[in-house]
Amino acid sequence: MTTEILSKNQSIPGNFWQWKGHNIYYVKAGNNHPTKPPLLLIHGFGASTDHWRKNIAQLQDTFEVWAIDLLGFGRSAKPNIPYSGDLWQEQLADFITEVIGKPTVLAGNSLGGYASLCVGAKHHNLVAGLILLNSAGPFSDQKTVKPSLIGKVTKAILLQPWASYLLFQYTRRKSVIRKTLEKVYLDKNAVTDQLVEDIYRPSCDQGAAEVFASVFKTPQGEKIDILLNQLKCPLLMLWGEGDPWINAREKGQKFRQYYPNLTEFYLKAGHCPHDEIPTEVNNLISDWVLTIK
């Protein structure tokens, strides 16, 4: 595929890869570097490769950069199957093996961070380094609040197809997408019409409602501390401190407890620092990756 020079606002031209009978969308930019590992960028829940366009535009000058839509998201297929961290771990591991073809640095945001950590823990030979940006996932000793009667009833209702479908139809409205993003971005100017459209568009695909519904049925995956105990590669943590969904300092301390030999930075951003302050994040990624032997 011919590599194109992309501006940070362009949609990224890509290809499809067949995995287990499903179309998986991915993009590639930059050139192969014999002395530098390739980068693979993995989006969070509801996002896609488009969420990394500002990063690819800069990082492609230094690295071979790949980004992929997880099964169920973006332009990838949305089959009505159970979704889990194990499924995406297998998808990413096979993609590195079959398409990229050499050990790779994975960078994942939120859900994509958790999926990346699963790959790093289980497939040491495929992962040259790991970059987690406001990564999702619980620790074993994380306190769980017993749900109230109302909470139990609400969950039971949301397990019903009609209820999850109605919730999906509400949350996919562009006005609701914008309000949600404005809650998790410190810089409201970063919440552009294009960003809203990038998240709205895949929700129109056949099967998108079923993927959304699967969130309420998916069992919790392996705990972060268990995964960190299996990890062997260099680890960079980038935290947007303004994230209302994650207590960045508290969670960062937990990561250091189980993986002391990591590098971390706390940034003036929300849940998606790579999109909100891309130049700062890109520079941190570049500097760190170039230290990997």
N, C-alpha and C positions, 0 to 999 in steps of 0.2 A: 504494500500500500504506500502511495506517495505521501510523505510527511508534508503538511502544510504549516506555514507560519500563521499562528492564530493570534488575534487580538483577544483581550480578556473578556470581551462581550460577545464574541462569536460562539454560535453553537458548534460543537465539535463533530466533524464527520467521522463515522466509525464503520465497523463491520459487525457481522454476526458469527458466532461460534456455536456449533451444535454440541450440546451437553445433555446426555440422557434423553435425547429426543426433543429438547427444548432449545429455542433460539435465545442465545445470550448475547447481549450487546456490549461491545467494548470499543475503546478508542486507543490510538497509539500516536505519540508525537515525539519528536526528537530522534536522535540517532544512537545506534549502539556504540557504547564506550567500553573497550576491553578492560579498562582499569577502574571503571565505576559500575556499581550495581544498578540495575533498572529499578524504577519506582512503580508500585502498583497502588493506586488511590481507590479507596472503598468508601462509598457514601453511607449516610445514616438512613433511618426509617423515613420513607416517603420521598427521599431525594434520589439523585441519579448521577451519572457522569457529568451532567451539566453543572452540578454544584461545585465542580473542581475546575471550571474553565479558567478562572483567574490564576489558578495555581499552575495549570498545564502551560498557559501562555508564557510564564516566566521560567518554570523549571525545565522546559524542553530545550532551553539554551545550553543547559549543563548536563542533562541526563536523558536517557531513554525513558519516557514516561508512558505508563499505561493507566487506564481507568476502566472500571467494569460496573455494569448494572447487575446487582444481585438478582437472582431468580425471584420474580414477584414484584420487581420494581423497575422504574425507568422504562426503557424500550425493550427490556428482556421479557420473555414469556411470563404469563401469570396463570399457571395451571392451578387447579383446585386440589392441592395436596397439603399435607402438614408441613409447616415451615418451622425451622429451628436453627440454632447456632451450628449444629452438626451438619445440617444440609449445606449451609453457606460455607462452612469450613471445607467440606468436600469439593464444592464448586471452585473455590479459590485455589485449593491445592492442585486440582486437575488443570486449572487454567495456567498456573505457573509451569506445571510439568509439560503440558501439551502445546501451549502457545508461546509463552515467554521463553522457556527453555533453559533458564539458569536461576541460581539463587537471587532472590528479589527482596528489596526493602518494601514492606507493606506500611501504608499510612491509612488509618481508618478513623472516621468520625462517628461518635455515638454508637449505634448498632454496628456500623462498619468497623469501629475500633474493637468491639467485643469479638466479632467474626475474625478479625485479623489476629487477635490474641490467641484464639482457638487454633489457628493455623500455625502460629509461632510455637505454641506449646506441643503440638502433635507432629509437626513436620519440620524437624530441625534442619534437614538437608535442603529445604526449599527457601528458607528465610534467612537473609543476610542481616536484617535489622527490622525493628518494629517501631512505628511512630503512632502514638495514640492521642487523639484530640477529643477531649471530653468524652472518654470512652464509657459505654454503658456496661451494666453487669453488676451483680451483688457479690459481696464477700460472705464467707461462711458464718462469721460472727456478727454479721449485720443484724441489728435488731429488727424483728418483724412485728408489726402492729396487728393484733388480731382484728379481723374485720368485724364491724358492728353488724347488727341484724340488717340495717339498711344497706350496708356495703355488700352483704351476702346476697340480699335480694337483687340489688343492682347488677351484680356479677351474673347471677342466674338469668336475669332478663337479657343481658347483653350476649349471653351464650345462645339466645334464640336468634335464628337467621333474620327474622323480620326486624328485630331491634338493632342488631349490628348494622343491617342495611340502612336503616333510617339514620343511625349515627354517622355512618359513612357518608351518606348524601349531605348531611349537615356539615361535617368537617371538611369536605372537599369543595365547599363554596369558596370562591376566590376571596370574598370579604373575610371569611373565617380563617383561611390560610394566612392572609395578611396580618390579621390580629394576633394569631399564634406566633408568627415570625417576629412581630414587633415586641412580643413579650420576651423572646429568647435572644434577640440581638440588642446590644447596647446602643449601637449606632443605627437609629431608625432609617437613616438615609440609605443604608445598605439593603434595605428591604425594597427592592425595585419591582416594577411591573414585570420585568423579565423573570426575576426570581419566583414571583408568585405563579407566573405562567408555567415555568419549568416544573413546579411541584403539582400544579393543577392538571397539566396535560396527561401524565400517565394514569391519573385517576379516572380518565374517560375510557381506558382500555378494557376490553372484555376480560373478566376475571379479577379486576382490581378490588371489587367489593369483597370477594371471597378471601383475597389475601389480607385485607383489613380485618375481616372477621376472625382469621386464624390467630391474630394477636391474642385474643381472649382465650384461646384453647391451647396455645403452645406451652408446654411445661418449661420451667426454668432450666437453663443449661448449666454446665459445669461452673462452679464458683470461681471467681477471679483468683483467689489465693491458691487454689488447686492448680490452676493453669500457670500461675507465676512460678510455682514450685517445679514445673516441668520445662520452663522457658530457659534457653541458653544463649540467646542472641542479644546484642546491644538494644537498649530500650530508651526511647525519647518520649517524654510526656509533655504535651502542650495543653495547658489549661486556660480556657476563657473563664476568668474569675467572676464575670457577671452572669454566669449561667444560673437561672432560677431553678433548674431541674437537678443540678448537681452542686453539692458543697465541695468546690474544687480543692480547697486547702485540706479539708478533712479526708477526702478521698485520695488526694495525693500522698498524704501521710500513710494511708493504708498500703498504697502501692510500694512506698519506700520500706515499709515494715517487712514485706515479703520479697522485695527485689531491690535491695539497697544500692546496687551498682547501676543506677539509672541516671539519666539526665532529665531535668525538668525546668520548665519556664511557666510562669504565671502571667497571663496577658490581659490587657484591658479590652475584653471582648466577651461575647455571650457564648451560647452553646456551639456555634459554628465559627470558630476563630479563623479557619482557613478561608472562608468567604467574606467575613466581616473586615479582617485586617490582613489581606492576602500577601502583601509585600513583606510585612514583618514575619509572617509564618513561613513564606517561601525562603527567606534568608536564613531563618533558623534551621529549616529542613536541609537546605543546601550545605550550610556550614557543618552540620552534624553528620550527614551522610558521607561527606568527604573525609571524615575521621575514621570511618569504618575500614578496617584492613581486609 
